[in-house]
Amino acid sequence: MRLFLALLFSLGIVRALPFHPAAGMRNTIDAFPGEKGKLSLYLLYSALTMGENPDGEGNYLSLDLINGISYDFSDNLSLCLGIPLKYDHADGVREKAPGNLELGLKFTKALGRMGYIGIYPSLYLSHKRVQDSLRVLSTGTQDLGLEFVWSIKGERGPSLSANFGFYNIFFRRGKTAATDLAHLSAGIRYPLGTLSPFLEISYDWFIFEDIYYKVDKKLYGGSPLRLNLGADLNLRGINILGGIGLYVTGRTVDGTPPESLYIFPSGNMKFEAFLGFRKDLNFTARTERKKTPKKGVLEGYIVDSATGSLISGEVTVDKRTFSAPEGYFRVEDLPVGPLEIRVSAEGYRDSTFTVKVTAGTTVTHDFKLVPEEKEGFIRGKVTSSKTGKPLAARVMLVDLQGFITATDLEGNYFLQVPSGEHRIRVESEGYLPIERNIVVAADSTLKLDFALLKPSELTLPVIYFDERSYDVKAEYSRHLKQIADLLKKYPQLKLEICGHASSREGKREYLDLLSKMRAEAVRDYLVEKLGIDSTRLSIRAYGMLRPVAPNSTPEGRKLNRRVEFRVLTREI
């Protein structure tokens, strides 16, 4: 069971090769994709110092010279190989030997906006065993590991990486000892041009407490927490890695240092300084340099322009079509420069975008699609309300631009529009235009006929008042609603409200005021109760100057106590 768990969750920081060929920083492996055909050469110099050796005598110095190589079989699969050369010096005693050979395989996969994930299985092969050195330079066995890795980075700003795994070691030193150690590490890197500072933290601990545990603690001590601060500098094609490490927690068991330092520091370990170099050689690129131009990578997301949610679709670029089943896609080996990207999805309008691809980089872009609107149809006839003859008219949608048509010689029109709610307008020279709210169903035809009026053809009601009164009587509410409906139907129509009085209601000054108050009362009713814009209404007081009947009879005076409407709009 222990071996199965070790195989399933392996590889911790207890490596024979702390700076291994798969690392993205000092100890943390990144999950970013590689570059097919790239060979990387590594060299790291590491110096560990402590105040005294594990026996409490003198000073202790440990030096590691780590060599490594890695090769990218594809963007997602890399083979890593490394071996350290170790040197220890304490109180005149010197020990040197090669460490365990590390063989690892890194596999990564893109997760869209979640970044990248991967696994790093490894095998440590021992070729020499040194029992009496200050450190166990080689375990004398074959050790196994598997680490889970995750990384994410934005278009600009820092990148994050995290590792979690276990490490299983079998070791024989007089008697068998078996150790299962867990490892957790995380790091952040912030690119600043050619310089990329990074900070990482790691922790290791024992995971099994059984008959071997006391041997493990005696040999290896407790679990250290470690901080690394460094930077990666790209200088003319060579990456230079440097920094310092600090062991925050000590490694003692009941106050006693472990018998062997192995890779761990002991309780009085303080600092580590490291300096490394990496050179990348891309043989595939050299072979194809004369045949093909430099390439770039485009990745992106297809999203709904209204909701922002991811939608499945297809992307056509460089005469190739790629599917995006979950809204995410990644296209590699694209020519550099501006490229036309056509994006389509079921139920959405096809859209074309222009994206600039840069050599050797990944361009990320969101492609927003507008939902496809189903269409309906409007047809009908425009005639004169008075004569019934067909009119030459224009029919259009007020709420959407570009949807307009004209009637034929018979006054017929046809308009294809998006389904949904709209406001339609019909206008003809010399006639009052009509506007109306309509609803067009998808894949169906709405039939609408319009009869237009000239301003002079309008028939408007008259509002009558009691003697010496300007109150609008309830019986005229339907007449005023008729006026309001006309104003809403004909948006360009403007009216003058004319107030009148009979001669028997008072003196001239009073009659002028009374006729004005009657006109104002009608205007206020239309504005306040029926929602008419006051700018379309004007008032005028005529007093007793324009009677329509003799004031000598009660019937004549009743007809003179009135408000009339006059059309101000003459030219349409």
N, C-alpha and C positions, 0 to 999 in steps of 0.2 A: 504493500500500500504506500509505503514511504517512497519507494522508487517511482511508483506511478505518479504520485503528486509532484515529485521532483521533475519528472519528464514533462508534466503538464504545465507547471508554473515556473520554469527554471530561469537561471541566470541573474545573479545579483551583482553587487559591486565588489564582491569578494573574488574578483577576477585575477588571473595571473597576468592579465593585460588590462590595467585600469584605463589607459587611453587606447581603445581598440579601434580597428579600422572602420567600424560602423558608427562610431560616436559622432554626434552633432556638436557636442561641447566637450567638456573634460571627461565626464562620466555618463552623461545622458545621451541616449540614442535618439535621433530624430526619425520621423516617418515620412519625410518629404521624398518625392520620387527622384530617382537618379537620372542618368543620361546614358542611353544605350551606347555601348562601346567605350565607355570611359574607364581608364585605369588610373587609380590614385595610389601614390606612394607616400607613406607616413614615416616620420621620425620624431620621437619625443624624448626629451631629457628631463628627468624628474629627480629632485633632491629632497629627501625627508630628513628632518633634523629633530633631535630631542636633547633634553638636558643631560640625561644619563641613560645607560643601557638597561635592559630588563632586570639585571642583577643589582642595580643601584650603583654601578661603578662607572666613572668616566663619562665621556660624551659619545654620542652615537650618531653616525651619518650613514644614510642609505641612499644609493644612487641607482636609478633605473635608466637604461637606454632601450627604448622600445621601437622596434621596426615593424611595419605593417604594410599590407597592400590590400586593395579592394578592386573588384571589377564588376561593372554593371552589365549583366546580360540583357537587361531591358530597363525601361524606366521604373519597373516595379520589383525587379529581382536583382540582388547583388550578392556576390561571394566575397567574404572577408577573411584574411589570414594575417596573423601576427605572432611575434615571439619577442619576449623581453630579455635583455642581458642585465644581470643584477650584480651589484657590488655593495658590500657592507664593510664598515670600518668602525671598530670600537676598541679602545685601549691597545692599539697596536696590532690587533687581530684583524686580518682581512679575509673576506670570503667573496668569491665571485663564481657565477655559474649562470647558464641560461635557464629561463623559467619555462613554464608550460607553453606548448604551442597551441594557439587558439584558432579554431576553424569555425566560422559562423556564416549564416545565410539569412539575409534580410529580405522580407517580402512586404510590400506596402500596397495600400489601396485607397483611392480617393473617396471621400464621403460627402462631397458637395460642400455646403456651408459649414459642416462639422469638421472640416479639415481632412486629415489623413490618419489611417490606422495601419498597424503592421505587427509582425512577429519577428523575433530574432532568435532562432534556435542555434545553439553553439555546442561545440565539443572541444574539450581541453585534453591534449595528448601529452603525456609525460615521457621524457626521454632520458632523464637523469634524476637521481634522488640523492639529496645531501642531508644527512641526519644531524650533523653536529654544527651546522652554521647558525648564525644569529637569527636567520629567517629560514623557513622551509622554502627553499627556492623552487622545489618541484614536488608535487604530491606523490609521485610514483604510481599514479593511477590515471584512469580516464574519467574525467568529470563531465557532467551534462548540464545543460541550461536551456531555458526558453524564456524570453522576455516579451511582454506585450508593450507596444510603443504607440504613442499618439502625438500628433503635431497639428498646429493650426497657425495660419498667418494671414494677415489682411493685405490689401493692396499696398498700404503704407503702414509703418509702425512696427511693433514688436511681433516676434513669433514665439509660440509657446510649445514646449515638448514635455512629455511625462512618460515614465517607465514604471512598470510593475512586474515583478517576477520572483522566482526563487532560484537557488543555486544548490546543487547537490554535489557533495565531495566525499569520496571514499579515500581514507588515508590509513596507512599502516606504519606505525612507529613503535616497535616493540610489541604492540597489540593493536587490534583493529579499532579505529574510531570512525564513525559516520556522522556527517554533519549536514543538516538541511537549514539553509539560511535564506531568509526572505529579504527582498530589496525594493525600495521605493525611492524614486528620484524625480525631480522636476526642475526645469530650467526655463529662463526667458532670455531671448536674444533681441537686441534692438539695432538694426542696421543703420549706420551713419556713413553712407557712401561706401568706401572701401574698408572702413573699420566697423566691426560689429561687437560691441561689449556684450557680455553675458553674465548671468548669475544663476547658480544652480545649488540645490540642496539635496542630500541623499541620506538615507537611514537604512541600517541593516539589523536584523534580529534573528535569533534562533526560533524555530517554529515547532520543534518536537522535544518533549521532555520525557525521555525514556532511559533505558539502561546506558545509552551512550552519552547522555547529556552531560554528565559530570566530566567525562573525558573531553568532550567538546569545549566546555568552559575552561578546563585546565589548559588545553592547548591554545585556544583562540581568545579567551577573555570575553568581555561583554560586548554590547552592540554600540558602534559609534554613530554619531550624527555629524555630518560633514558639510561645510560650506565651501564653495569654489567661486571665486571672482576672477574673471579673465576677459580676454578680448581676442578676436580673430581679425587679422589684417591681411588683405589681399594686396600683394605687392608684385606687380609685373608677372602675374600668373602663378605666384607662389603664395600659399596661405601660411601665415605665421600665427601660431597660437601661443599665448602666454598668460600667466596669472599666478595666483597663490591659492592654497587650500588651508582651511582651518578645521581641526577636529574639535568639535564643541564638547562632546562627552568623552570621558576616559574609558579605557579598556582594562579594568582590573576586576578580579574576582575576590571578594572579601578583602580588598586592599592589596592583593598580591598580583603583580603582572603575570601574564600568561607565559608558559614555558617557551612557546614559539611565537615569533612575530607574524609569521606567514605574510599575508599582504596587509593585514590590519596593523595600525600603529598601537603601541602600548599606552598605558595610562598617562605617561608623561610626554607623549608626542604633542608638539605644539603646531608647527607650520610645515607646509610643503610648498615649494616653488616648482613651476613646470614651464617648459618652453618646447614647442613643437613646430614641425614644418610639414606641409602637404603640397605635393605637386600633382596636378591632374593632367593626364594624357588621353585625348580622345582619338583613338585609332580609326574608328568609323568615320568621324568627321574629316580626318585627313584623307581617307580613301575617297570620300564622296565630294570633297571640296571643289574639285574641278568640274564635277558633273552637275551638282545641284547648288542653288543659292542657299543662303542662310535661312533658317526656318524659325518660326515662332509657334506659340501655343495659345489657343483661345478656349476659355471655359466661361460658362455663364448659366443663367437661370431664366426660364420662361415663366413670366408671372402675369396674372390678371391685373390690368391697369386700374381697375376699380377697387379690388379687395387686396391685392398684393400677394395672393396665394399662388403657390406653384401649380403649373398646369403641364400636362404631357403634350409633347408636340414634336416637330421635326425642324432641323436646321440645315439649310443648304448654303455651303460656302466652298469656294474654289472648285465648283462643278461636282461637289460631293455632297451627299445627303446623309445626315446623322440623326438618329432618334434620341429623344430625351424623354424616356418613359416616366420619370418622376420629376420632370421639370429641369433637371440638371444635365449638362452635356460638357464634354471636353474634346476638343479637336486639336490634334498635333500635326506637326510637319506642314505648317501653313507658310506660304510665301510672305515676306515682310512687306509692309506698306499698307495703304488703305484697302480694305476688302469689303465687298458688298455681301451682307448677310441677309438671307431671306428666311424668315421664321413663320411657321404655320402651325395651327392647332385646330382641332375640330371644334366648331362653334365660335371661332374667332376670325377676325379679319386678318388675312395675310399681310405681313409688314416687312419692309426692307430697311435695314440699318447699314450704316457705314462705320466700320471699326478699324482702327489702325493697329496692325500687328507689328511688334518689335522683335528683332532677332534675339534668340536666346532667353526670352522672357515669357511669362504667362500673363495674358491680358484677361481680366475678369470683367464681364459686362452683364447687366440685367436687361432682358428684352421684354418690354411691356406690350401686351396685345390687348386690343379693344374687342369686346364681345361682338359677335356678328349679329346684326339686327335683321329679323325677318321682315319681309316687305308685304304691303297691301296695295290696293288700287282705289282711286277715286275717279268717278266719271259722272257726267251730268250735262246740263244745258243751261246757258245764260240767256235770258230774254228780258224785254222791256215789260215792266209791271203794268203799264197802261195799255200798250198795244199788243203785247204777246209776241212781238217779232224778235228774231234772234239778234243778239248784240255781239259786236267784236269786243272781246274782253280778255283780261289777263287773270289767271287763277294761280295762286301761289300759297306756300306755307309761310306764316309769319315767324314761327319759332325755329325754322331750319333754313339756312341759306342754300340756294342752288336748286330748290324744288319749285319750278315755275313753268307754266305752259300757257298757250293762247288758244282761244276757241277757233273752230273752223268757220266756214261760210254759213253753216247751219246753227252756229252757236254752241256746238258740242265741244267738250274738252275731256282729256284723259291725263291722269297724273299718277305716277308710281312713286310711293313714299314708304319710309320705314313704318312698321306697325307701331301702334301706341297712340297716345294722346297728342293732338296737334291743334293749332289755330289756323284756319284757312281764311284767305282774303280774296275777294273778287272785285275788280275795278274796271270801269269802262268810261271813256271820255264823256263828260257832260252828265254823268250819273253819280249818285252817292255810292261810295264803295261799301261793301258788306264784309263783316268779319264774324266768324262763328267758331266755337270750340267743337271739335269732332274727335271721335275715336275710330281708328282704322285697325281692323283685325288682320292678323297675319294670313296671307294667302287667300284673301277674300276681297270683294269689290264693294265699296260704299258708293251708293248713288245719291248725288246731291244736285238739285236744280236750284238756280238762283234767278229771282225776278228783281231787277234794279229799278229804282225810281230817280227821276230828276228832282232837284230841290223844290221846284215849283209844283210838283205833283203831290207833295206831302199834304195830308189832311190832318190838322192838329186840333185837339179839343179846346174848349173854352171853359174856364173855371169861374163860377159865379159866387157872389158874396151877399150876406145879409146887409141891411142898411147900417151905415156907420161901423162896420166890422171888417177886420182883415184876417179873421180866423178861417183856415181852410177846413171846409166841412168834410165829414167822413165819406159822404156820397161821391166825392171826387177823387178818392184814393185810386180807383181803377183807372181814371183818366190820366192821373199823374204817372201811374205805372206804365201806361201806354207811351207817354213821353220818354220815360226812362228807358224803356225797351228800344225805342227808336234811336236814342242816343248811343246805346250800347251796340246796336246793330250797325249803325253808321258812325264809325269812330271820327270821321272828319266833320260831322254835323255840329254846327253851333247855332244856338237859339238866343233870341232877344225876348225877355219876359216883359210884356207891356201891361202896366197897371192903369185902370180907368175908374171913374166915379160918376155918380149922377149929380145933377145940379142942385137937387133938394137936400143933399146930405150936409151942407154947410157952406161956409164962405170959401172963396177961391184958394186961399193959402192952405186951409184945412184940407180941401179936396186934393190938392197937389201932394200933401203929406200922406193922406189916406191912400191914394192910388200907389204911391211909392211903397208904403208898408204892405199893401196887398201883393205887389210884385216880389218884395223881399220874402214874404211868407211862403210863396210858391217856390222860390229859389231854395230857401232853407229846407223845405220838405224834400225836394229832389236831391239835395246834397247830403243831408243828415240821415234821411230815412231810406233813400234809394241808391246811395253811393255814387252819384254823378259828380264828376270833376267840376268844381266851381268855375274854372277858367273857360269852360264851354258855355257858360250861361252869363248873360248880361241883363241888366234891368233898366227900364225907362218908365217914368211916371208922366202920364198925359193929363191927369186931373179930369176935368169935364170937357176937354177940348174935342174929343172924338167920340161923340155919342153914336150909337147904331140905331137908336129909336128915340122918339120924342120923350122928353122928361115930364110931359104934362100928364101922363097916365102912369098908374102903378106898374103896369106890365112893361112900359117903356123904360122906366127907371130901373127895374130889375135887370133888364138886358144890358144896361149901361154900367152896373156895378160888377165889373168883370176883370179877368186877366186873360190876355191872349198871347199866343206864341208866334214869333216871326222868324223865318229861316234867314240866318245871316250868310250862310254858305251859298254862293252863287256859282262859282267856277270850281269844278272838281278836276 
